[in-house]
């Protein structure tokens, strides 16, 4: 059987036999394209996307329009949480583009990164974290900075000195400054220092009060300033003199500190610096960083290095990305390991740049900050604020139009404050994500959602595999979305899944995304996420790819194809679960599986890569997933690379085959056949995540005595024929030699197709009730509908239309009945 790229699953009776142009598949990609062939394919977002808001389809069975693809988090406008609110005197909208600034109608704004508050780089490759340190996990997403917050979550939230935004504007009485923190649980937990260089020249040493030692326990910061403003929420000083209470405002709800100083810049340009640390209530000024964190003092300092008590520095416009995986980097690490005395390391530092102890620079966009603080020189992190522009009300925004951008979105959901180190969760309302935008993007643009691996962050792909981003983006003119998923290891459940769709919603507010061309992919845990989210929301994605991704969170379940599961004592007590594992936070509280819902991928072709030498995700695990897809007769391609391991794909950063696979993405909106399994344990209604249907099937309620409910429905409105399914096997050479096998679809012969008929066939397994949207299934509601139902138990079947719904009580077994849906008086009925 030859491999098509144009074969459709469902073909209308009487349609032309030449359904689509058939082209041979290259060595790397074998999955066939979805072709509409009489089935409407979304040209972009659904008609109701723009004006839909959460809750308008709350009662779906009685609604007058079908449910939208995906969760409510994907729709409507962004909220305005307190941190983004403007108090009196401030009007500009926030930038929400990190590392950028702007002038907006008399206000200067700088948007910082979030969760980048880790201070100075003081440790080598072989240095371990302090014994009592508690922070976010993730081997491959370690910050370069080494500071740790005091172990008092009620006061500091492990995030109290995280700068979110800085603003300035001239007033009649001087200059007003506003600092917004990402987390503020107490008004005086953090201390903020603003340095002003009226000469706008860090090399100039003249001036009566000019100094690089800012005082207040900060010491020498390398940035010469003429004025120093320090505020801690309950007080403020200018150049060592207290400011009146009327010049200070603190708002804990908005996380904002506002101070007005009696300075007169006129139309001059003054260079500004901003540094954030913790307030020392006892001694005043900034709380010093010790070696070990306690409940009252931060830790992480190195006794041999003199570093400032600063967790976060503003005005960082050029934070780097680098993966530190070259031979020189690895050599330095090995040298550190052998250099027990540290003398050799010190000598090497005199010749080479500082040897980073992390594998990736830029994991949390704070590498330059960490090294500058270690050198006590933050002079390069200054903003030249032009007060002439502010007086003139100039609007001027300095944000990138293309390339990698670090973006922020406001969440609709309050999950807490700061960082939860027990569960490895970022709880705040403002969350980060990365996006790659190709130059001269043609909108509406296709999109690739790229999910990060276990222990990584939203910067994984820019840091470690930049070629993957450009290779899937540039040839396809596609924007790439890289969400944070609220932490390094949440396995795309609950808050992690929510984050993916909230980041998507935010990106669509900035870029016109073509909803008919969306691909989902990921590496390792991200590959698992691609398999799970594509199955939960198949009407959102045209294709999915997984690189060394396990099909289940539980490794034993993956190795046995779902036959066995690891005991909870392993997956929760030791390696994860509620409260964190005793050894590592590897799993979530109840490991989930993509195997259980793989039936939902009928219209989403999958590409799976695996390394034969992979010790982390042994090849048998993704092989079991591929076998499950083969059993369903679904299109997929499983590539096994004999010479690759778990990390080698990322180290090589070569991806031939994946861009070509992405190029053929088309999202099917209303197919003739819908297969969907509802797995209640994957639902999280507390954050509006309920996966109970797709396309024109919704509101699947699983029977109480069953762990899942399956609906398999076929509309014969345009005729129907199942595809001709055929396996394939071939060898490929790029990006490395590999064996490909999988399943392809070919167009069935015309004589195999049924004639068009106003008929609906529904098979139910473990289902208590379900809704079918008749018009979206292509059926004529003004004509008699023939209904064929096969169910393994009594169930309620709701036939929904734009003008009402018709409930049918169906018994166990097989039954055929005819229904007149146009008769709105017939609200319900029973089938004997």
C-alpha angles and dihedrals in degrees: 000000000000120000119251127198094194106051118128126208096219120038125187117240111256093018119139113278089227094072096164142350107278115217129177116257118240123237094269106048127043105161113112123238122255107247119192098218094178094336114112111245119202112254090196137323116347116268093256097050098091098054101028120113131187112278098028089105096037095126096043097173091059098035122115095226132044122260118272123246113269131005128317090256088075094062140066132025126316115265124238107235118195094266089063096046121109121228124205114315096019123096112153120112114240118260097224088196108113122229093021138106140197147182112234121178097316098330130101114213132190120184115205130198119262129236087017094117102117103118126212131001103243105148136077130221093276098044115109127214118263115278096246096039118128120188144130113304129226125122093208095043102050116146118238089231119082108201121123128200124240112272094251106108094178092062104029107019087205087276108063097125097049111127112217103171141357124202136179135183136166118250136187089262100042131284128338119210125191124193120190118197125204090229129023117168095154125027094231101037092101132045122209126201122195116192120199124200106191091188092057088219121106091195094058113100101181126101132092099256098023114136143152093208101079095190123215089102093298096109123190112351096174092239113109113221137179096203133032123199117190124182132173103179097262095052145011139199136196115207091339095311120111118246121223120263090246089065095056129069127176126186114186092186091057094035088232134144117192126187131175118205128195097239125130114210095166105191095327127126113241125188114231133198128187129196129179129201138140125296117247102214094185103046099021125235122049125350110244120237116242130195095256123037117233132182090275106028135052121239143195100093123138115233090218095054129067106216132166123253092246121128099179136023125196134217095050102154099164112043109167134231120215132147101212093214099123124115092259091053094047089044091055090051092052090046090053089050093055096038097083095166094050092225094112091048090054091051093049089052088060091059104032133037119273110298107237117222094209128079093227131042112212099026088139097014093253106103096109090046092052095050093044092052090048088055092043091234120116095156093118091060099075134126119213102216112200107210090188088066091047092051090049093049093237118179113212125154123196104199128132121256096200144015128043113344129183107221136185129212132190113236123223090216128077107215098160139282132293122339128335103207092182091065099023091240132148101217106181127112092241112069132181132229137166129233133185116212118188118224116269092011113200109222138247083048131192114246137214117201107208116195121205129237130252111288092016135106141217089285096057096109098043089049103039109018110022091155091063090058096049095041094055093038111040101050090044097039086231131154114230120218117201112183126195095224090213094281148003098277116022094122092225094287128133108330091016093054090043090055092056093057096039090052088048090052091051094048090052087057088061103033132033102241121199102230091197091066108048122138127190122208145149150166123252106323086012088057089053088050090052091054093047101042093044089054093045094048106023092156090065099054134059096192142359135205132192125194113200088333121157115230090223137033089230109071094206091055090051094049093050096042092244097312096112136025132201115254117259089244087070104035096042113016098042106022108024144316134119109351094011131281123285090239108019141350096239104133135038122241095278116021111232131209136217089200092072095058101032090115088075092069096079092124100031114080113210132211116200126189123194135174117225090216095048109133094179099053104018113214092247090068099060087035089062089051091051090049090053090054090047090052089055091048091238125153114259143135123220114196120192117195111200096199098046134093133190097283101026094086090058094043092052092042094200118135111173108165099030096077090049090050091050091049092067097054118137123164115224112217108179111015123178093243126044124189117181133164118200114212108188094198088067092056122099106183091173087074096032095258109139118151101199105136150341140218107000096344119084146154097039108181113197118221114258093241094052131072094215141016125216128203121188111180132175126193115206094189092115096024124265142230127166115239122260103254121209135171123228137194127190143150126245134196103195135110082358133335111289145157118242126198133160147112130295133187129228129191111266119235117269094246089060092062123095119230118257111278135169089242136128126196118196129183118194129194120181092346124143096183140348140177125226119196101219102195093049087053087060096248123144108244091193092062132060112279120214110216123198114187130182115184136167091215143008111297143169114240115194118199105202128196136171090265102043146309138272119211120207125188107214125192129221113282131032124322137169123201140159123234132193104211094176089070099085090186090071097080099162143357146170129241115218 
